[in-house]
Each structure stands twice: as C-alpha cells, then as structure tokens.
Amino acid sequence: MSGAPQPPEPDRAAAVRALFARIARRYDLLNDVQSAGLHRLWKRRLVRLSGAGAGMRALDVCCGTGDIARRLARTGAEVVGLDFSEPMLAVAREKAGCLPHPMPHLRFVQGDALRLPFEEGAFDIVTVGYGLRNLADWETGLREMVRVTKPGGRLLVLDFGKPANPVWRRVYFAYLRFVVPFLGRLLAGDAAAYAYILPSLMAYPAQSGVAARMVALGLEGVSTVNLLGGVMSIHHAVKPRGGVGARVATAA
C-alpha cells in the first residue's frame, strides 16, 4: 500500500507547522481517541526505559504539548522540551502550570530539531515522541539528537511502526487511511488533522530503518521494543563513552 506523495521538503515543513498550529488545542483529545488512550502507556514506558532521575539533564525533542517532558520532570530530572510550534508550546506551558506541584526544573523552548540550539553532549537523556517521522530530514534530526547526548547517555525514539504481520499491517493501514481522518473531522473539524499520518509513515523506515541508522551512527545496545504488534515502536540506545560499537536486539 502506498500513501500520497510527500510535498517538497520546505513545503512539507510549512504544512506540518500549520497543521499543528491548527490542532494544538485538541491535540491531546485526538491522541486519546485515536489510540484509545494507549499513547499514555507507551509514553510512560519510554520514560521508564530512559532511566531518568534526579541529577540528570533530559531533552524532549518535538515535545508537542509536553506529555513526555512532564513525565521526565516528575523523575526529578532537569528537563527541556523543544518544539517548532509555538501554539503547541503554549499548551505545554499551560499544562505544566496547572500541575498540582510546580516544576521549576522543566522549561519549554521553541527551536528547530534539525539544528538543536544546544552544545554537544549537553544531555544525559534525549527523547522524541511522534516527531522524528515528521521532520523534513529524519536522519539529520537523529544525528542532532546523538550530537547533544552525552557519552554514556541514552537516546530514545517513540513513533508509529510498520507491523511485520501482513494481515495486521493491512488492518492497521486501513485504520490510518479511513478511521483516523474521520476522527480528525469529527473532533477538530479538519479531516487533514491526522490524515497525514499514513503518508508520513510510508516515507518513514520505521523499526528496521531507524535501528539500522542508530547502529550506523555508532550507538551501542540499539534495541527495538514493538508495541501492539508493531503498530508503534520504541527505539533506545546508548551513546558510547569511547570508540564506536553497536549491537542490535529486538524485543517483541
């Protein structure tokens, strides 16, 4: 199955920016409905795998409304959430401010994931949830994430996957093609909201491609955790303290 062709990269970036600006206020509702709330469990698992804790510095790239950043901050880590969409960041800041306990060690900044405004090796943990696939150049984004990760630090990616089982893959792609745009129209008054997922997934290498690129970048202990039969996946790896070496392990 093939999706609609992707627009030229500058146009694609502008289109994604405009889309998220339109749906910022309903983004969390759309996520809850289209995933039956499972995205929250997957984000919790990402944070558990990160090993975040007090005394650590963490960066959440493409942070959106801040779900992962807030979860990281609850571990006691000092956290920066970065996104290119100011409307999404406005929601993230509001939600952080509404928490029962203030989080002075959590801040949100606007920035470009392809040119992260941080020094090399600035963070113990770098995460991205549902953002790598949307970048104009996901490989450049991944390289930037590796650059700002400290030697010995962890890098984690949560995103849509491509199930290995052909029947389950067809069912899943049909859901993305027909049901998700309907939900966007129903809940956000915009069928384009989330209709972009399938075309973007067709252009994204998902499990095997992202893991292979992590290995090529010299990350160690590269692992892929498949979720719900591979409809989502979490990649996690460690930046080596010295030298280059990597080992791939896949967990179902």
C-alpha positions as CSV (number, residue, x, y, z in Angstrom):
1,M,0.0,0.0,0.0
2,S,1.4,3.4,-0.9
3,G,0.4,6.8,0.5
4,A,0.1,10.2,-1.1
5,P,3.3,11.7,-2.3
6,Q,5.1,13.9,0.1
7,P,5.3,17.6,-0.8
8,P,8.8,19.1,-1.3
9,E,10.7,19.4,1.9
10,P,10.3,23.1,2.6
11,D,6.6,22.9,1.8
12,R,6.3,19.8,3.9
13,A,7.8,21.6,6.9
14,A,5.5,24.6,6.5
15,A,2.5,22.3,6.1
16,V,3.3,20.3,9.3
17,R,3.8,23.6,11.2
18,A,0.4,24.9,10.0
19,L,-1.3,21.6,10.8
20,F,0.0,21.5,14.4
21,A,-0.9,25.2,14.9
22,R,-4.5,24.4,13.9
23,I,-4.9,21.4,16.1
24,A,-2.8,22.4,19.2
25,R,-5.9,22.8,21.5
26,R,-7.4,19.5,20.5
27,Y,-4.1,17.5,20.0
28,D,-4.4,15.6,23.3
29,L,-8.0,14.7,22.7
30,L,-7.3,13.5,19.2
31,N,-4.4,11.3,20.6
32,D,-6.6,9.9,23.3
33,V,-9.4,8.9,20.9
34,Q,-7.3,7.6,18.0
35,S,-5.1,5.5,20.3
36,A,-7.9,4.6,22.9
37,G,-5.6,6.2,25.5
38,L,-2.7,3.8,24.8
39,H,-0.3,6.6,23.8
40,R,-0.1,7.5,27.5
41,L,1.0,4.0,28.4
42,W,3.6,4.0,25.6
43,K,5.0,7.3,26.8
44,R,5.3,6.0,30.3
45,R,7.2,3.0,29.0
46,L,9.5,5.4,27.1
47,V,10.3,7.3,30.3
48,R,10.9,4.1,32.2
49,L,13.3,2.9,29.6
50,S,15.1,6.3,29.7
51,G,16.3,5.7,33.3
52,A,15.7,9.4,34.1
53,G,16.2,10.6,37.6
54,A,17.4,13.4,39.9
55,G,20.7,15.0,38.8
56,M,20.2,14.2,35.1
57,R,19.5,16.6,32.3
58,A,17.0,15.5,29.7
59,L,15.8,16.9,26.3
60,D,12.5,16.0,24.7
61,V,12.6,16.9,21.0
62,C,9.3,17.7,19.2
63,C,7.7,17.9,22.6
64,G,4.3,19.0,21.4
65,T,2.0,19.6,24.4
66,G,4.7,18.3,26.8
67,D,3.5,14.9,27.9
68,I,6.9,13.2,27.8
69,A,8.7,16.3,29.1
70,R,6.4,16.4,32.2
71,R,6.8,12.7,32.8
72,L,10.6,13.1,32.6
73,A,10.5,16.0,35.0
74,R,8.5,14.0,37.6
75,T,11.5,11.7,37.9
76,G,13.5,14.7,39.3
77,A,15.5,15.3,36.1
78,E,16.1,18.8,34.8
79,V,14.1,18.8,31.5
80,V,13.9,21.0,28.4
81,G,11.0,20.4,26.0
82,L,11.7,21.7,22.4
83,D,9.2,22.2,19.6
84,F,9.0,24.4,16.5
85,S,5.2,25.1,17.0
86,E,4.6,28.0,19.4
87,P,0.9,27.1,19.7
88,M,1.8,23.6,20.9
89,L,4.3,25.1,23.3
90,A,1.7,27.5,24.7
91,V,-0.5,24.5,25.6
92,A,2.6,22.7,27.1
93,R,3.4,25.7,29.3
94,E,-0.3,26.0,30.4
95,K,-0.5,22.3,31.3
96,A,2.8,22.4,33.2
97,G,1.5,25.5,35.1
98,C,-1.7,23.6,36.0
99,L,0.1,20.8,37.7
100,P,-0.6,20.4,41.5
101,H,3.1,20.8,42.2
102,P,5.3,23.4,40.4
103,M,8.2,22.1,38.3
104,P,11.0,24.7,38.3
105,H,13.3,22.2,36.6
106,L,11.0,22.0,33.5
107,R,11.1,24.6,30.7
108,F,9.9,24.7,27.1
109,V,11.7,26.4,24.2
110,Q,11.0,27.0,20.6
111,G,13.6,25.5,18.2
112,D,14.4,23.5,15.1
113,A,15.0,19.8,15.6
114,L,17.3,19.8,12.6
115,R,19.6,22.4,14.3
116,L,19.3,21.9,18.0
117,P,20.4,25.0,19.9
118,F,22.5,23.1,22.4
119,E,26.1,22.2,22.9
120,E,27.5,18.8,22.1
121,G,26.9,16.3,24.9
122,A,24.6,18.6,26.8
123,F,22.1,16.0,28.0
124,D,22.1,12.6,29.8
125,I,18.8,11.6,28.0
126,V,17.4,12.7,24.7
127,T,13.9,11.6,23.7
128,V,11.5,12.2,20.8
129,G,7.9,11.0,20.7
130,Y,6.0,11.0,17.4
131,G,8.3,13.7,16.0
132,L,11.1,12.0,14.1
133,R,8.8,10.8,11.3
134,N,7.5,14.4,10.7
135,L,10.9,16.0,10.2
136,A,11.9,17.2,6.8
137,D,15.0,15.1,7.2
138,W,14.7,12.5,9.9
139,E,18.3,11.3,9.6
140,T,19.6,14.8,10.2
141,G,17.3,15.1,13.2
142,L,18.6,11.8,14.6
143,R,22.2,12.9,14.1
144,E,21.4,16.1,16.0
145,M,19.9,14.1,18.9
146,V,23.1,12.0,19.0
147,R,25.3,15.1,19.0
148,V,23.6,16.6,22.1
149,T,23.6,13.4,24.0
150,K,26.5,12.9,26.5
151,P,28.8,9.9,26.1
152,G,27.1,7.2,28.1
153,G,23.8,8.9,27.7
154,R,20.5,7.4,26.4
155,L,18.6,8.2,23.2
156,L,15.0,7.1,22.7
157,V,12.5,7.3,19.9
158,L,8.8,6.5,20.1
159,D,6.9,6.6,16.8
160,F,4.5,4.8,14.5
161,G,5.7,1.4,13.2
162,K,5.0,-1.0,10.4
163,P,3.8,-4.4,11.6
164,A,5.6,-7.4,10.3
165,N,2.4,-9.5,10.0
166,P,0.9,-8.6,6.6
167,V,-2.7,-9.1,7.7
168,W,-2.3,-6.9,10.8
169,R,-0.4,-4.3,8.6
170,R,-3.3,-4.1,6.2
171,V,-5.8,-3.7,9.0
172,Y,-3.7,-1.0,10.6
173,F,-3.1,0.9,7.4
174,A,-6.8,0.8,6.7
175,Y,-7.5,2.3,10.1
176,L,-5.0,5.1,9.4
177,R,-6.4,5.8,6.0
178,F,-10.1,5.8,6.8
179,V,-10.8,6.0,10.5
180,V,-8.2,8.5,11.7
181,P,-9.2,11.2,9.2
182,F,-12.8,10.7,10.2
183,L,-11.9,11.3,13.8
184,G,-10.0,14.5,12.8
185,R,-13.0,15.8,11.1
186,L,-15.3,14.8,14.0
187,L,-13.2,16.2,16.8
188,A,-11.2,19.0,15.2
189,G,-13.4,19.9,12.2
190,D,-10.5,19.1,10.0
191,A,-10.1,15.8,8.1
192,A,-6.4,16.7,7.4
193,A,-5.8,16.5,11.1
194,Y,-4.1,13.1,11.3
195,A,-4.8,12.2,7.7
196,Y,-1.1,13.0,7.2
197,I,0.0,10.0,9.4
198,L,-0.3,7.3,6.7
199,P,1.6,9.2,4.0
200,S,4.3,10.2,6.5
201,L,4.6,6.6,7.7
202,M,5.0,5.4,4.1
203,A,8.1,7.7,3.8
204,Y,9.5,6.6,7.1
205,P,11.7,3.5,7.5
206,A,10.1,2.6,10.9
207,Q,11.5,-0.2,13.0
208,S,14.3,-1.7,10.9
209,G,15.4,1.5,9.2
210,V,15.7,3.6,12.3
211,A,17.5,0.9,14.2
212,A,20.0,0.5,11.3
213,R,20.7,4.2,11.3
214,M,21.3,4.2,15.0
215,V,23.9,1.4,14.5
216,A,25.5,3.4,11.6
217,L,25.8,6.4,13.9
218,G,27.8,4.3,16.4
219,L,25.2,3.9,19.1
220,E,25.5,0.9,21.4
221,G,22.9,-1.5,22.7
222,V,20.4,-0.5,20.0
223,S,17.1,-2.1,20.9
224,T,13.6,-2.0,19.4
225,V,10.5,-2.6,21.5
226,N,7.5,-3.4,19.4
227,L,4.1,-2.3,20.8
228,L,0.7,-3.6,19.9
229,G,2.0,-6.0,17.3
230,G,4.4,-3.4,15.8
231,V,1.9,-0.5,15.2
232,M,4.2,1.5,17.4
233,S,7.8,1.1,18.4
234,I,10.3,2.4,20.9
235,H,14.0,2.5,19.8
236,H,16.5,3.0,22.6
237,A,20.3,3.1,22.6
238,V,23.4,4.4,24.4
239,K,26.0,6.8,23.1
240,P,29.3,5.1,23.6
241,R,31.8,6.6,26.1
242,G,34.6,6.0,23.7
243,G,35.1,4.3,20.4
244,V,32.3,3.0,18.1
245,G,30.4,-0.2,18.6
246,A,26.8,-1.3,18.4
247,R,24.7,-4.3,19.0
248,V,21.1,-4.7,17.9
249,A,18.5,-6.5,20.0
250,T,14.8,-6.7,19.2
251,A,12.2,-7.3,21.9
252,A,8.6,-8.1,21.0
